[in-house]
């Protein structure tokens, strides 16, 4: 069993920081033995690299937006859109860190919240409706309004600033659909509403919506302010998360503090929760169940296929310990896979096959999205072929989670939260 | 403890006997409907359960397992606005998917039919909300209207007592809980689909009532008065009463459902035989599906025995959506509201014969069963421990029962055999005239309310951004909520009123740590 074997392995003392350990061991060899501590250290290093890449691409996006706003043109808008799409690639690969790591989960809503009631931000089509008892701010249209009401209080919005977006508007009134910040708010401002339902086409906002001289749809100066503020905020939020994973960062510290067993469980929980409940379930199966084009993650840009694909890539690279950075360099280190291989070669092989199968299914979905029809068309009721392609990706995600559970069992990590329950010193103890 | 259990058994037998007489004794399985022993436990486990659930007498340190107030299902996620929205920590990945799908459906906006999104229409025709989340904002508790147009998370229940002999008989037999208004139905719907008039608008006005604490501090309570303006379908029936209800917080419901009924029955003392001034009556309700008497434990009057019933009724009454359990697509429209009944329903025959066919209700119920209780904070802070001691000494814990161990044979393993700390006996208590709504619901009279669980109460500000408490949010903070206690809780309230400022603070600090 895993527990007995662990004693034979070289282990670092708990008092060592993971980063220190990693440094000390990295010097000797690039293909060092995969101890659980080393695996955790590399997991944290990969998180840092992924968030650094998310940050650097967000900065490119921010610069593209600044250039575009300084002199609005179709070419400038297209460049900003391209930068947004590129920024999604590393970010989606970080999502596998969200579920096991409380600090990431706590922060995530600021950058990737979805779905959003876009009428909060800007003008919308009449078909969107004007009233919603769920959300007083359904059509608040902050870009067109210098003040608005939240729970009976007047909020001054005479200037649109990062502070206004983050502290007053985001989730205003406790309504989660009031998404004022993050990738999807920026996406809406760049693309506009996708009014094509489950037919072809993404959002098609004119660049003149940001033009101070030939302004379309009014309030172009405030629209500029909004886009600039949202993009600044995205950079600031990502800087915060990079810091959380750097050598003395809180996320790294929390991982280290929990001990190696809990740390390995964190990796696998993140993989399993993203695979099954979040991606296969809420983001994909629900759309098929309801046949609703609103059930699409990157709905304004029609980029949902990539968003799902890079989630799956992130799940696999966390297991294999190999991440291709945005500059093309490959970082590789002690992986969970190697650790599992020692305990149970068959289970490791099985999970690798399943992870590859998911990537293959996702690639078919991406190919279909790029060559035949967009994701929102694939999930339309009655589109048998499109539905089947999405269903195949869902099934492979579910299948890989079953293997993730076997990995947890082989490492003796199932039910880890129940361990030590008789200890009175343990504040997380539960009666059994 | 033993004498209470003994009394509980007697009560149970009496209750069963009375109900058997009332129902003519023809219902099968009557005595099995409420098992009076922990048949789910071995003798050894039963002993352990009795030992661990015994109220503590040691306030010098925190108790074992106290932090994890929802047992292994407790959420250890960070405390933020989403603190009530996390899944039970001990779910499998597959169950987590059910939870997330349920969450999406809980958030889902239902639309007027006919619409292009066939799977989402059927709203109303009259309704209070377009989604579950509209009222259960962030899965937390609702609040009274904050502005003229705001009545999102509170509505008026309409009901009257029996008038005819037939009605009296139906009531006695438990077939109904009370009688709806003949025109407006069971509740006032302040919204309607386009082309139909909504029923009216709830109007609240408050009068101020100062209360002096023993140390001279004056606390002003606000007493609400409820009226309806713009009644669209003529006057209410003269006997119809109005009962305001805020949406309840959603955490720990599956754990409450998994408390063994005999553990709750054992706490009942309807005739106050122990002479402590506190009775406590079980809300026995008739389950139409199984024709059995069962123990109500959900809702302000404990009128619903299961989360499923509560959810199906909310779908029908609040949103106007039919489910396989309550296949009424017209929601709360009455026969007197002809126009309402003439609107199209959202039933799509190829999907099922209700507006929300399977598996929608299953998923929403699973979600509601698995919203985790957050871990407690600061359990060993000296002030919290002092407050806890005062909570026990002031008899708060007599009704706000600290602990239970859930049944081993619960429907979902995540809720099985967990030591939980809801701080409620889930019984009905006379809370005095001040809090009375004058509306009887089943066995609960117009002065009786269910003891609400207190877990999570300290996170109300964090999650919901307010501190409005009690059934209609009249209390603006915990002190006011305590001072509103009357009837059986009068003695406990007086104990609080007599505390010095430091002790008052400590008691509140304890509540805030829950």
Interface residues (C-beta under 8 A of the other chain):
Chain A: X102 X103 X105 X106 X109 X132 X133 X134 X136 X149 X151 X152 X171 X173 X174 X175 X176 X177 X197 X272 X273 X275 X276 X277 X278 X280 X281 X282 X285 X286 X289 X290 X291 X292 X381 X401 X404 X405 X415 X417 X418 X424 X427 X428 X429 X430 X431 X432
Chain B: X52 X64 X65 X67 X68 X71 X72 X74 X76 X77 X78 X80 X81 X82 X89 X90 X92 X93 X94 X96 X97 X98 X99 X100 X101 X103 X104 X107 X109 X116 X117 X118 X119 X120 X129 X130 X131 X133 X134 X137 X138 X140 X146 X147 X149 X150 X152 X191 X375 X379 X405 X417 X418 X419 X464 X465
